[in-house]
């Protein structure tokens, strides 16, 4: 339930199960254990740097799964018999190799080191989405329904569990920005760790903040509207008017004014109209109707 999610998200995650198996313990640690929860078995060799890289990534992802999946490491140099048997059964001939076991049966496998995002996807296929992911999905649904207070509570619950969750910070900042609280949005973004400052999840909200600050400096739009009506080729006035209209929520007219600039002079201000349109699209989001409409109009001009 949506209203139960904040409490769920703030509960302590179960400790991750990470252990080393031996030939003698393999059945108990892997086969029998997989009857209770899925087990990821990593076959590795200490002689391989790639194996060490994979193990570090797997351990991080499994810990993030909060006890919904176990990780068992198997040193093939110390326990060649188990590796030989599994390798023959699954046609594996090199390490690192990772096998997912559920209910005593192999259900997924890969060979070689993978990026963290792919490791996470591998584990989630086995264990399902984490509680954090579920709450983030519910926050997005609340936003779509216009429930800003509910979405804020959900994002806050996630941050109580993961203070550096970039997507939750971006979501809270967007809510503040939509409410006109530009400084509050800036302060929330200042909480993003420096190591995650370039996370793609921040691009949209940063673009939206920049637009809000640009528009705030324009003041009343009546003068700009009069100037554009008087001189349709005053591209700077039309450009500024587009910024102001976008800030006031009139996205359709904002897009149309920038498209008009590009129709009249596509080279103006180093193709500034097209660049500003792309900034709009990034700030509004991929599925925003005005962004979709604007992309179509811009594409028509590009290929005209």
C-alpha positions in Angstrom: 0.0 0.0 0.0 1.2 3.5 -0.8 0.6 4.9 2.7 2.5 2.0 4.2 5.6 2.5 2.1 7.4 5.2 4.2 7.4 2.9 7.2 8.5 0.0 5.2 11.4 1.9 3.6 12.7 3.1 6.9 12.9 -0.4 8.4 16.4 -1.8 8.7 17.3 -4.0 5.8 18.1 -7.6 6.5 21.8 -8.3 6.7 23.2 -9.6 3.4 24.3 -13.2 3.3 27.8 -13.4 1.9 30.1 -16.4 2.5 32.8 -18.6 1.1 31.8 -22.2 0.3 34.0 -25.3 0.3 33.6 -28.6 -1.5 32.1 -30.1 1.7 29.7 -27.2 2.4 28.6 -26.5 -1.2 25.3 -28.5 -0.9 24.3 -26.9 2.3 25.5 -23.3 1.4 24.1 -23.3 -2.1 21.6 -26.1 -2.9 19.8 -26.3 0.4 20.1 -22.5 1.0 18.4 -21.8 -2.3 15.3 -23.4 -1.0 14.9 -20.5 1.4 16.2 -17.6 -0.8 18.0 -17.3 -4.2 21.7 -17.8 -4.2 24.3 -16.2 -6.5 27.4 -18.4 -6.8 30.6 -16.7 -7.9 33.3 -19.0 -9.2 36.6 -17.2 -9.0 40.3 -17.4 -8.8 42.6 -15.2 -6.7 45.0 -15.2 -9.7 42.6 -13.2 -11.8 42.2 -9.4 -11.4 38.9 -9.6 -13.3 37.6 -12.0 -10.7 38.4 -9.6 -7.9 36.7 -6.8 -9.7 33.6 -8.8 -10.2 33.5 -9.9 -6.6 33.7 -6.4 -5.4 30.7 -5.4 -7.6 28.7 -8.4 -6.7 29.2 -7.9 -3.0 28.0 -4.3 -3.2 24.9 -5.2 -5.2 24.0 -8.1 -2.9 24.3 -5.9 0.1 22.1 -3.5 -1.6 19.5 -6.2 -2.0 19.0 -6.2 1.8 18.9 -9.9 2.5 16.7 -11.0 -0.5 19.5 -12.9 -2.1 22.7 -14.6 -0.9 26.2 -14.6 -2.4 28.4 -17.6 -2.2 32.0 -17.3 -3.3 33.8 -20.5 -4.6 37.6 -20.4 -5.1 38.1 -22.8 -8.0 41.8 -23.1 -7.3 41.0 -24.5 -3.8 38.0 -26.5 -4.9 38.5 -27.7 -8.5 36.2 -30.7 -8.2 33.0 -28.6 -7.7 34.0 -26.2 -10.5 34.7 -29.1 -12.8 31.3 -30.6 -12.2 29.3 -27.3 -12.5 31.4 -26.2 -15.5 30.6 -29.4 -17.4 26.9 -29.2 -16.6 26.6 -25.6 -17.6 29.3 -25.6 -20.3 31.4 -23.0 -18.5 35.2 -23.1 -19.2 36.5 -19.8 -17.6 36.3 -17.6 -14.6 34.8 -15.4 -13.3 31.6 -17.3 -13.8 28.4 -16.5 -11.9 25.4 -18.9 -11.5 22.1 -18.1 -10.0 20.5 -20.9 -8.1 16.8 -20.9 -7.0 14.9 -23.8 -5.5 18.0 -26.0 -6.0 18.2 -25.4 -9.8 20.3 -23.0 -11.9 18.1 -20.3 -13.4 20.6 -17.8 -14.8 24.3 -17.6 -15.6 27.0 -15.3 -17.0 30.8 -15.3 -17.6 33.2 -12.4 -17.1 33.0 -9.1 -15.3 30.0 -6.9 -15.8 29.3 -3.2 -14.9 27.5 -2.6 -11.7 24.2 -1.7 -13.4 24.2 -5.1 -15.2 25.1 -6.9 -11.9 22.1 -5.1 -10.2 19.8 -6.1 -13.0 21.0 -9.7 -12.7 20.3 -9.8 -9.0 17.0 -8.1 -9.4 15.8 -10.7 -11.9 16.5 -13.2 -9.2 15.2 -11.4 -6.1 12.8 -8.8 -7.4 13.0 -5.0 -6.9 14.3 -3.8 -3.5 12.0 -2.0 -1.0 13.8 1.3 -2.0 13.0 0.7 -5.6 9.3 0.0 -4.8 9.0 3.2 -2.7 10.6 5.2 -5.5 8.1 3.8 -8.0 5.2 4.7 -5.6 6.6 8.3 -5.3 6.6 8.6 -9.1 3.0 7.4 -9.1 2.1 9.9 -6.5 3.6 12.7 -8.5 1.6 11.6 -11.6 -1.6 11.8 -9.5 -0.7 15.3 -8.2 -0.1 14.1 -4.7 2.9 16.2 -3.9 2.7 15.8 -0.2 2.6 12.0 -0.5 5.5 12.0 -2.9 7.5 14.2 -0.6 6.9 11.7 2.3 8.0 8.8 0.2 11.2 10.5 -1.0 11.9 11.5 2.6 11.5 7.9 3.7 14.0 6.8 1.0 16.5 9.4 2.2 16.0 8.2 5.7 17.4 4.8 4.5 19.8 6.1 1.9 20.7 9.8 2.5 22.7 10.0 -0.7 20.0 8.5 -3.0 20.3 10.9 -6.0 16.9 10.1 -7.5 15.1 10.9 -4.3 17.0 14.1 -3.8 16.2 15.1 -7.4 12.5 14.2 -6.8 12.3 16.4 -3.7 14.1 19.3 -5.4 11.6 19.1 -8.3 8.7 19.2 -5.9 10.1 22.4 -4.3 10.8 24.0 -7.6 7.3 23.3 -8.9 6.0 25.0 -5.7 8.1 28.1 -6.6 10.7 27.4 -3.8 13.8 27.8 -5.9 16.2 28.3 -3.0 14.8 25.2 -1.2 15.4 23.2 -4.4 19.0 24.5 -4.5 19.6 23.5 -0.9 18.3 20.0 -1.5 20.6 19.5 -4.5 23.5 20.8 -2.3 23.0 17.6 -0.3 24.2 15.4 -3.3 27.6 14.0 -2.5 30.4 15.3 -4.7 31.1 11.8 -5.9 27.6 11.7 -7.4 27.5 15.2 -8.7 27.4 14.1 -12.4 24.7 11.5 -12.0 22.3 11.7 -15.0 19.3 11.8 -12.7 20.3 15.4 -11.8 20.4 16.8 -15.3 16.6 17.5 -15.6 16.2 19.3 -12.3 19.4 21.3 -12.8 18.1 22.4 -16.2 14.8 23.3 -14.7 16.5 25.4 -11.9 18.6 27.3 -14.4 15.4 28.1 -16.4 13.6 29.3 -13.3 16.4 31.6 -12.4 16.7 33.0 -15.9 13.0 33.6 -16.1 12.9 35.3 -12.7 15.3 38.0 -14.0 12.9 38.9 -16.8 10.1 40.3 -14.7 6.8 41.3 -16.5 6.4 39.8 -19.9 4.0 42.5 -21.3 6.9 44.6 -22.6 8.5 41.6 -24.4 5.2 40.6 -26.0 4.7 44.2 -27.3 8.3 44.2 -28.7 7.8 40.9 -30.5 4.5 42.1 -31.9 6.1 45.3 -33.1 9.2 43.7 -34.5 8.9 39.9 -35.2 12.6 39.7 -36.1 13.7 40.9 -32.6 15.0 37.4 -31.8 16.4 38.3 -28.4 13.0 39.6 -27.2 11.3 36.5 -28.6 13.9 34.3 -26.9 13.4 36.0 -23.5 9.6 35.8 -23.9 9.9 32.1 -24.5 11.9 31.7 -21.2 9.3 33.7 -19.3 6.4 31.8 -20.8 8.0 28.4 -20.0 8.5 29.5 -16.4 4.8 30.4 -16.1 3.8 27.0 -17.4 2.8 28.1 -20.9 5.2 25.6 -22.5 3.3 25.3 -25.8 3.8 29.0 -26.6 7.4 28.9 -25.4 8.2 26.1 -27.8 6.4 27.9 -30.7 8.4 31.1 -30.1 11.7 29.3 -30.2 10.7 27.3 -33.3 9.7 30.7 -34.9 13.2 32.0 -34.2 14.8 29.0 -35.9 12.5 29.4 -38.9 13.5 33.0 -39.3 17.2 32.6 -38.6 18.5 29.2 -37.6 22.1 30.6 -37.1 21.0 33.3 -34.6 23.0 33.4 -31.4 25.0 30.3 -32.4 21.9 28.3 -32.9 20.6 29.4 -29.6 17.0 28.7 -30.2 17.6 25.0 -30.8 19.9 24.7 -27.8 17.3 26.3 -25.6 14.7 23.9 -26.9 16.9 21.0 -25.9 17.3 22.5 -22.5 13.5 22.8 -22.2 13.1 19.1 -23.2 15.7 18.0 -20.6 14.0 20.1 -17.9 10.5 18.9 -18.7 11.3 15.2 -19.0 11.2 12.7 -21.9 7.5 12.0 -21.7 6.2 15.5 -21.2 3.6 16.2 -24.0 5.0 19.6 -24.8 8.5 18.2 -25.0 7.3 15.5 -27.4 5.5 18.0 -29.5 8.5 20.3 -29.5 10.8 17.6 -30.6 8.5 16.8 -33.5 8.5 20.4 -34.6 12.2 20.7 -34.3 12.8 17.5 -36.3 10.6 18.9 -39.1 12.8 22.0 -39.2 16.0 20.0 -39.1 15.1 17.9 -42.1 13.3 20.6 -44.0 
